[in-house]
Amino acid sequence: MIVVLGGMFLYGLIRPFDGDDQVSIGDRTVTSRRAKVIDRGKEDTRNVVVQPSPKFLIEYAFGDGTEGFNILRIRADGTGEYNYWDQESESARQKRLTFKLSRAELEEICGKLNQSGFMALANEYHGDVTGGTQVAITVVTGHVEKEVYCDNHFPVAVVAVADYLEKEVIQPNRNRS
C-alpha cells in the first residue's frame, strides 16, 4: 500500500499539470487544460544555457483575447518595459512602466530559466478549449531564440518562469512606480 501511494505521489510531482488543474501565476489563478496539440519545433535547444549576452532578450506575454495582453520586455542592458491593461479604472487603459534591472537581476532570471528547464520545452502547447488564457515567452541568448506559446495548457517550467517574472520583476517595479 505504501509503495503504491508513494508512486502516485511521485507521479504527481513529475506530471502535476497533465490534466485540468488550477495553477497560480503571480496573483492570478488560471486553469491549465490537458494538452491536445504539442509542437516540438525543429531546433533542439535542450542543452542551451541561458546567460546574459549582447543580444539577450526576454519577452513575456500573459492574457486573453477579451481583456488583452500584458507584455514584459527585458533587454541585454537591463532595460525593461511592461505594457499592461489597467483593469482597476472604469474603462481599461493601457499603461507602460519602464525600469532598469541590475546585472545580478539578469543573472537571477537566467538562473530561473535554466533551473526550470525552459529551453527543453516544446514550442507550442494547446489545451482543448476555446477562449481562456494564453502565455508566450521568448528568450534570446547568444545566437539562439526560443519561443514557447501556451494556449490553455501551462507546463510546469512555464508556470515557474511566468510566476517568477510576475513576482520578482513586474510586481516590485509596479510597486515602485
C-alpha positions in Angstrom: 0.0 0.0 0.0 2.8 2.4 0.9 4.6 1.7 -2.4 1.5 2.4 -4.4 0.8 5.7 -2.6 4.4 6.7 -2.8 4.4 6.0 -6.6 1.3 8.0 -7.0 2.8 10.9 -5.1 6.0 10.8 -7.2 3.9 10.7 -10.4 2.1 13.8 -9.2 5.4 15.7 -8.7 6.7 14.7 -12.1 3.5 15.5 -14.0 1.4 17.8 -11.9 -0.3 19.7 -14.7 -1.2 16.9 -17.0 -4.9 17.3 -16.6 -7.2 20.2 -15.9 -5.6 21.9 -12.9 -5.6 25.3 -11.3 -2.2 27.0 -11.4 -1.0 30.3 -9.9 0.9 32.8 -12.0 1.7 35.9 -9.9 -1.6 37.0 -8.3 -3.8 35.2 -10.9 -5.2 31.6 -10.8 -5.8 30.1 -14.3 -6.9 26.7 -15.5 -4.3 24.5 -17.2 -6.1 22.1 -19.5 -4.9 18.8 -20.8 -2.7 19.4 -23.8 -4.2 18.1 -27.1 -1.6 19.6 -29.6 2.1 20.0 -28.9 4.5 21.3 -31.4 8.1 20.3 -30.7 9.7 22.6 -33.3 12.7 21.8 -35.4 15.6 23.2 -33.4 16.9 21.2 -30.4 17.5 23.7 -27.6 17.6 21.3 -24.7 21.3 21.8 -23.9 21.3 25.6 -24.3 22.4 27.5 -21.2 20.6 30.9 -20.9 23.0 33.7 -19.9 23.2 37.4 -20.5 24.7 38.2 -23.9 24.8 41.3 -26.2 21.6 40.1 -27.9 19.9 38.9 -24.7 16.1 39.4 -24.7 13.1 38.1 -22.7 9.6 38.8 -23.8 6.7 37.5 -21.7 3.0 38.0 -22.6 0.1 37.0 -20.5 -3.6 37.5 -21.3 -6.5 36.6 -23.4 -8.5 37.9 -26.4 -11.1 39.6 -24.3 -9.1 41.6 -21.8 -5.9 42.0 -23.9 -2.3 41.0 -23.2 0.2 42.4 -20.7 3.7 42.3 -22.2 7.1 42.4 -20.4 10.4 43.0 -22.3 13.8 42.8 -20.8 16.9 43.7 -22.9 20.6 42.8 -22.6 21.4 46.2 -20.9 18.8 45.5 -18.2 16.2 48.0 -19.5 12.8 46.7 -19.1 9.3 47.8 -20.1 6.0 46.4 -19.1 2.9 47.3 -21.1 -0.3 46.3 -19.4 -4.0 46.9 -19.3 -5.1 48.8 -16.2 -8.3 47.0 -15.2 -8.8 48.9 -12.0 -10.2 52.1 -13.6 -13.7 52.4 -15.0 -12.5 51.9 -18.6 -9.5 49.7 -19.2 -6.5 51.7 -20.4 -3.1 50.5 -21.5 -0.2 51.7 -19.4 3.6 51.5 -19.7 6.1 51.0 -17.0 9.9 51.3 -17.6 12.6 50.2 -15.3 16.3 49.1 -15.1 17.5 45.7 -13.8 21.0 45.1 -12.5 23.4 42.5 -14.0 22.7 40.4 -10.9 19.0 40.5 -11.5 19.5 39.5 -15.2 21.6 36.6 -14.0 18.9 35.5 -11.5 16.4 35.5 -14.3 18.7 33.4 -16.4 19.2 31.0 -13.5 15.4 30.6 -13.2 15.2 29.8 -16.9 18.0 27.2 -16.6 16.7 25.7 -13.4 13.2 25.3 -14.8 14.3 23.5 -17.9 12.6 26.2 -20.1 14.9 25.6 -23.1 13.9 21.9 -23.3 10.2 22.7 -23.7 8.2 22.2 -26.9 7.4 25.4 -28.9 3.6 25.2 -28.5 1.1 23.7 -26.1 -2.7 23.9 -26.8 -5.4 22.9 -24.4 -8.6 21.6 -26.0 -10.8 24.6 -25.2 -11.9 27.8 -26.9 -11.0 31.1 -25.2 -9.2 31.1 -21.9 -5.6 32.2 -21.1 -2.5 32.4 -23.2 1.1 32.8 -22.2 4.0 33.3 -24.6 7.7 33.5 -23.5 10.5 34.3 -25.9 14.2 34.0 -24.8 17.1 35.1 -26.9 20.5 34.1 -25.6 23.7 34.1 -27.7 22.6 33.1 -31.2 19.6 31.0 -30.0 16.0 32.1 -29.9 13.4 30.0 -28.1 9.7 30.8 -28.2 7.1 28.9 -26.2 3.4 29.6 -26.7 0.8 28.1 -24.3 -2.9 28.2 -25.1 -4.8 27.0 -22.0 -2.1 24.4 -21.1 0.9 25.5 -19.0 3.8 23.1 -18.4 5.5 23.3 -15.0 8.5 25.2 -16.4 6.3 27.9 -18.0 4.4 28.3 -14.7 7.7 28.6 -12.8 9.2 31.2 -15.1 6.0 33.2 -15.5 5.3 33.2 -11.8 8.9 34.3 -11.1 8.7 37.2 -13.7 5.4 38.3 -12.2 6.5 38.2 -8.6 10.2 39.2 -8.8 10.3 41.6 -11.8 6.8 43.0 -12.6 5.3 43.4 -9.1 8.3 45.1 -7.4 8.7 47.5 -10.3 4.9 48.3 -10.4 5.1 49.0 -6.6 8.0 51.5 -7.2 6.1 53.5 -9.8 
